[in-house]
Amino acid sequence: MKKIFLILMALILTFAMVACTAENNAQNDDNNGEVVDVPGEENNNEVVDDTQNTDDTAAVTLDGDLKSVIDAVTKDIAPAELSVETISIDAELFPAFFPIEAPETFEAYVCAPLIGSIAHEVSVLRVADNDVATAVAEQLKENLDPRKWICVEAEKTIVEVRDNVILVVMSTADVADAALANFMAI
């Protein structure tokens, strides 16, 4: 009797999951694959629309909004299988992404995978002035560890300084080169 009950419960749960998945897929198909909030339903999926920043790279400047800088640097470079998120870095998070002592004043953003086994990280760091940026970049070059992830290693590491903004990339060679090209185009 217990076996029949367990099999019956397993079938009910399987049908419930299939039904929910089919309903969500139908809703997404009606919206050209975009995830949208359905009225009356709680939706915890936050979709970030990266299409806003089309070819506005020319409008982005190094002395402007740093979030815009990292968005321009990371535009269309992440591997398709990699889900990334851009986060603002404060003094508490600084050591997790930059293996040096935090400068007295800084602003930083990091674009990193939410989860995955791919060594990938793109960061921009703005410091007080050009001299501080050069010194910080040298420290980063000495201390970056392309094997900071478990079981994987970044193929290429780049530390580049422009004015008081530092680009740090650890990823595959093609992604690192594309990020550098985007940074130099700003």
N, C-alpha and C positions, 0 to 999 in steps of 0.2 A: 504494500500500500504506500509506503514511504517513497519507493522508487517511482511509482506512477505519479504521485504528488510532485516530486522534484522534476520529473520530465515535463509535466503539465506546466509548472511554474516557469521552467526554462523556455518553453514554447511561447508562453504568454509574454515574457520579457522580450524575447526575440521579435515577436510580431509588433510589440509596442515600440521597440527601437526602430524597426524598419518603417513603421507608419510615421513616426516623428521625423525621421530622415527624409522620407519621401515628401512630406508636407513642407519642410524647410527647403528642400531642393526645388520644389514647385514654386515657392515664393521667390527664391533667388533667381530662377529661370525667368520669371515674369519681370524681373528688374535687371535683365542682362547680366546676371551673375553677381551683381553687387549685393552685399549684405545690407539690409535696411531694417530700421525699427518697424515692427508691426504694431499698429495701435492696439492698446489693451494688453500687450505682452511685454514682459520685462526682457530687455535684451542687453546682455553684458558684453557683446561684441562691439568693440570700438574700431571703426574703420577710419584710417588716416588717409585723407585724400591728397596724394602727392602730385596730382595733375594741376594744382593751382600754380605751381612754380614751373611753367613751361619753359620758354626760352628767356627767362628774366635774369640769366647769369650776368648780363651786362649791367643790370641795375644793382647787383650785389657788390658791395665794397668791403674791403678788409676792416675799415674803421666803422662800418655799420653794424647791424644786428648780427651777432655771432651765430645764432640759430640759422639765419639765412645763409651764412657762409658754409656751415656744415651740410645744409640741405643742397647747396650748389655743388659741393665737393662730392657728395655721395649719390648724386642724381644718376640713376641708371647704371650703377656699378656693382651692386650686390648680386651674388649668384642667385639664380631663380629659386633654388631650393632652400635659400636662407631667409628666414624671417627676422628682420632687424628692427631695432627700436633706437631712436635718438633720445638721449637723456642729458639733462643738465647735471654737471658735476659740481658738488660743493666740497668744502674742506674735508668732510667726513668720508666722502667717496673717492677723493683724489688719490689716495695710495693704492686703491684697487685698479686704477687705470694708468697711473703715471708712477713709475718706480723711483721717485725722487721726493724730496721734501717740498711741500707746496710753497710756491712763491707767496710773498706777503699779500699781494693783490693779484687776482686772476679771475678769469671767466673761462669756462670750458664746457664743451659738449662732446659726447662720445656716441658713435653709431656702432652698436654691437648686436650680435645675435641674441634673440630671446632664448633659444635653445638650439643645440646642434653640435655636431662634432667637426665643425670647420673652424680653423683658426682664422678669425676675421675681427678686426677692430679698426675703426677710423675715428680719429680724434682731432679736434681743433682746440687750441689753448691760447688765450690772449692774456698777455702780461702787461706790466706797467709801461715799458718802453723797449726800444730796439736792442739796447745793450743787455737788458735782463733777458730778453727773448733769445739772444745768441748764447748767453750763459746757460739758460735752462735747456736749450736744444742740445748743447754739448753734454750736459748731464744725462739727458734722455738717451742720446746715442750710446753713451757708456753703459747705461743701466737697463735698457730695454731687453726683455727676454722673449724671443719669438717662440719659446716653448712654455709659456706661462699657462697654457691650457693642458689639461690631462690628455696624454696620448697623441696629441697633434702638435704640429709646429707650423708657424707662419712661413710661407715660402720666401717672402720678401718683406723687409722692414724699411720704411722711409721716415726720415725726420727732416722736414724742410721748414725754413724760416722765411717769412716775408713781413717786413716791418716788425710789428710786435705780436704777430700771430704765428703760431707753430702748428704745422700739420704733422700728425703721427699716424702712420699706417702700418698695420701688420696684417697681411693677408696673402692671397696668391699673387703672383707676379703681374698678371693682367689687371687684376682689381687695383693693386697698389699703383701701377702705372697710370691707370685711368683716373684714380683719385688725385694723383699728383698733377696730371694734365688739367683736370677741372680746377684745382687749387691755383695753378699758375695762370689760368684764364680769367681769374677774378681780378 
